[in-house]
């Protein structure tokens, strides 16, 4: 049997009233098993924090930005393993078994494979490439539910406060400690943004931004390009 461990799930949210209750209800079996769920709101005005309250162990406020929100959540968490989960991503039912095996090993951190919720074949292809790229590079994106041992997170001082690419930047530092523990059973992340913006448009946007990041452009510059592309794509 896997060694006992304590898990803290940290979920950054902003303006998620439409779906936050359903998302948190899916995590209640983990709370019933004695683990912790922390929601970090960034000043939502749609009632997200109020709706989340009955379904979480703590709802805290932070400045807007996933990096700042996740760091705030980690600062009040009690678990020996921290798992950072987007509000549109669902964990598999046997998450605790997978994490128990991770705890028994020597890896410092890890992530899940990802599957997009859309039914089209293209979404399966996209997910396959995301997972293979992650295995080859040892880099994790936020959609893959990154998890890390608390002492490692604290030693690295958490996420750098970047407006974009905070997950990739943190992965690069984590990779210096160990390669990631890769769980092949996927989390499921909502594909609605891909569908709204256009699949190919979104693919090219994300690859273009990552390429520019690897070439040394600042996240502050990249976030302006990202927001401009999103605005143009929804006009």
C-alpha positions in Angstrom: 0.0 0.0 0.0 1.3 3.5 -0.7 2.7 5.4 2.3 0.3 7.9 3.9 0.6 11.4 2.7 -1.4 14.6 3.0 -2.5 16.4 -0.2 -3.4 20.1 -0.6 -5.2 21.0 -3.8 -4.7 24.6 -4.7 -7.2 26.0 -7.3 -6.8 29.6 -8.6 -10.1 31.0 -9.8 -11.4 34.2 -11.2 -15.0 34.8 -12.4 -15.9 31.1 -12.3 -19.4 31.3 -10.8 -21.0 29.4 -13.7 -19.1 26.2 -13.0 -17.2 26.4 -9.7 -19.7 24.4 -7.7 -19.7 21.5 -10.2 -15.9 21.6 -10.3 -15.5 21.5 -6.5 -18.2 18.9 -6.0 -16.1 16.5 -8.1 -13.3 16.9 -5.5 -15.3 16.2 -2.4 -14.3 12.5 -2.2 -10.7 13.7 -1.7 -11.8 16.0 1.1 -13.8 13.1 2.6 -10.5 11.1 2.6 -8.9 13.8 4.8 -7.2 15.9 2.1 -7.4 19.6 1.7 -8.9 21.9 -1.0 -7.9 25.6 -1.1 -9.6 28.0 -3.5 -7.7 31.2 -4.3 -9.9 33.9 -5.7 -8.6 37.0 -7.4 -11.4 39.5 -6.6 -14.2 37.9 -8.6 -17.3 40.1 -8.7 -19.7 37.3 -9.8 -19.9 35.5 -6.4 -17.3 32.9 -7.1 -15.8 33.0 -3.6 -19.2 32.8 -1.9 -20.3 29.8 -4.0 -17.0 28.0 -3.4 -17.0 28.5 0.4 -19.2 25.5 1.3 -17.2 23.2 -0.9 -13.6 24.1 0.1 -11.5 23.9 3.3 -10.5 27.5 2.7 -11.2 30.3 0.3 -8.6 33.0 0.3 -8.0 36.2 -1.7 -5.0 37.1 -3.7 -3.9 39.6 -6.4 -4.9 38.6 -9.9 -2.6 36.2 -11.7 -2.2 32.5 -11.4 1.4 32.7 -10.1 0.4 35.0 -7.2 -2.8 33.0 -6.5 -1.0 29.7 -6.4 1.7 31.0 -4.2 -0.9 32.4 -1.8 -2.7 29.1 -1.7 0.5 27.2 -1.0 1.4 29.6 1.8 -1.7 28.5 3.8 -1.7 24.8 2.7 -1.0 22.1 5.2 -0.3 19.1 2.9 3.0 17.4 2.3 2.1 17.3 -1.5 0.8 20.4 -3.3 -1.3 20.0 -6.4 -2.2 23.0 -8.5 -5.4 22.5 -10.4 -7.1 24.8 -12.9 -10.8 25.3 -12.4 -11.7 23.8 -15.8 -9.7 20.6 -15.2 -10.9 17.3 -13.6 -8.7 14.8 -11.8 -9.1 11.1 -12.4 -11.0 9.1 -9.7 -7.9 7.2 -8.5 -5.7 10.3 -8.1 -4.7 9.3 -4.5 -3.3 5.9 -5.7 -1.2 7.6 -8.3 0.1 10.2 -5.9 0.8 7.5 -3.2 3.1 5.8 -5.7 4.8 9.2 -6.4 5.4 9.7 -2.7 7.1 6.3 -2.5 9.5 7.2 -5.2 12.4 9.7 -5.5 10.9 12.2 -7.9 10.5 15.8 -6.6 7.4 16.6 -8.7 5.2 15.4 -11.4 2.2 15.9 -13.6 -0.6 14.0 -15.3 -1.2 13.4 -19.0 -4.0 15.6 -20.3 -7.1 14.9 -22.4 -9.3 17.6 -23.9 -13.0 17.3 -23.4 -13.9 17.9 -27.0 -15.1 14.9 -29.0 -13.4 15.6 -32.3 -10.4 13.5 -33.4 -8.3 16.7 -33.5 -8.6 17.1 -29.8 -7.1 13.7 -29.2 -4.2 14.5 -31.6 -3.5 17.8 -29.7 -3.5 16.0 -26.4 -1.1 13.3 -27.7 1.4 15.9 -28.8 1.1 17.8 -25.6 1.8 14.7 -23.6 4.7 13.5 -25.8 6.3 17.0 -25.7 6.0 17.0 -22.0 7.7 13.6 -21.7 10.5 14.6 -24.0 11.2 18.0 -22.5 10.3 17.4 -18.8 8.2 20.6 -19.0 4.7 20.8 -17.6 1.8 23.2 -18.4 -0.8 24.2 -15.9 -3.5 22.1 -17.6 -1.5 19.0 -16.5 -2.2 19.4 -12.8 1.4 19.9 -11.6 2.1 18.4 -8.2 5.2 18.9 -6.0 6.6 17.9 -2.6 6.1 20.8 -0.2 9.8 21.1 0.8 10.8 21.3 -2.9 8.2 24.0 -3.6 9.4 26.0 -0.6 13.1 25.6 -1.4 12.4 27.0 -4.9 10.3 29.8 -3.5 7.3 28.8 -5.6 6.1 30.3 -8.9 7.8 33.4 -10.2 5.2 36.2 -10.5 4.9 36.2 -14.3 1.8 37.3 -16.2 2.2 34.2 -18.5 4.4 31.1 -18.8 4.7 30.8 -15.0 4.1 27.0 -15.3 6.8 26.6 -17.8 9.3 28.7 -15.9 8.6 26.7 -12.7 9.0 23.4 -14.6 12.4 24.5 -15.8 13.6 25.0 -12.2 11.9 21.8 -11.0 13.6 19.9 -13.8 17.0 20.8 -12.2 15.9 18.9 -9.1 14.5 15.8 -10.9 12.7 14.7 -14.0 8.9 14.8 -13.5 6.9 11.8 -12.3 4.5 11.3 -15.3 1.1 9.8 -14.7 -0.3 8.4 -17.9 -3.9 8.4 -16.7 -5.1 11.8 -17.9 -6.8 14.8 -16.3 -9.6 16.1 -18.5 -9.5 19.8 -19.3 -12.3 21.8 -20.9 -11.8 22.4 -24.7 -14.3 25.3 -24.9 -11.6 27.9 -25.3 -10.0 26.0 -28.2 -13.4 25.7 -29.8 -14.3 29.4 -29.3 -11.0 30.7 -30.6 -10.5 28.1 -33.3 -8.4 25.0 -32.9 -5.6 25.8 -35.4 -5.6 29.5 -34.4 -5.0 28.4 -30.7 -2.3 25.9 -31.7 -0.4 28.4 -33.7 -0.8 31.1 -31.0 0.5 28.9 -28.2 3.5 27.5 -30.2 4.4 31.0 -31.3 4.3 32.3 -27.8 6.4 29.4 -26.4 8.9 29.8 -29.2 9.3 33.5 -28.4 9.6 32.7 -24.7 12.4 30.1 -25.4 14.2 32.8 -27.5 14.3 35.0 -24.5 11.3 37.4 -24.9 9.9 38.6 -21.6 6.5 37.3 -20.4 5.4 40.9 -20.0 5.8 41.3 -23.8 4.2 38.0 -24.6 1.1 38.6 -22.5 0.3 41.7 -24.6 0.5 39.6 -27.7 -1.6 36.9 -26.2 -4.3 39.3 -25.1 -4.3 41.1 -28.4 -4.7 37.8 -30.3 -7.5 36.7 -28.1 -9.4 40.0 -28.5 -9.0 39.8 -32.3 -10.1 36.2 -32.3 -13.3 37.0 -30.5 -14.3 40.1 -32.4 
